[in-house]
């Protein structure tokens, strides 16, 4: 099984993971969705009317809130948790 980059918290609680997901802002959710669908930072910035730097800031915040490491973990998280939203 491939490591998705999800960091287990000390309790390993699924409810804590869901609570973290609920902390995402609407814009962070949009950035996560577009990332999961394979869009680049430039494509996301263009679609959402923001700078590439802002997209990178949102990626950082989403990873922190979901306990993920690395850009690839965002795409993996989306694929693993939102298959009905693919493309």
Rosetta blueprint (number, residue, H / E / L):
1 X L
2 X L
3 X L
4 X L
5 X L
6 X E
7 X L
8 X L
9 X L
10 X L
11 X L
12 X L
13 X L
14 X H
15 X H
16 X H
17 X H
18 X H
19 X H
20 X H
21 X H
22 X H
23 X L
24 X L
25 X L
26 X H
27 X H
28 X H
29 X H
30 X H
31 X H
32 X H
33 X H
34 X H
35 X H
36 X H
37 X L
38 X L
39 X L
40 X L
41 X H
42 X H
43 X H
44 X H
45 X H
46 X H
47 X H
48 X H
49 X L
50 X L
51 X L
52 X H
53 X H
54 X H
55 X H
56 X H
57 X H
58 X H
59 X H
60 X H
61 X H
62 X H
63 X H
64 X H
65 X H
66 X H
67 X L
68 X E
69 X L
70 X L
71 X H
72 X H
73 X H
74 X H
75 X H
76 X H
77 X H
78 X H
79 X H
80 X H
81 X H
82 X L
83 X H
84 X H
85 X H
86 X L
87 X L
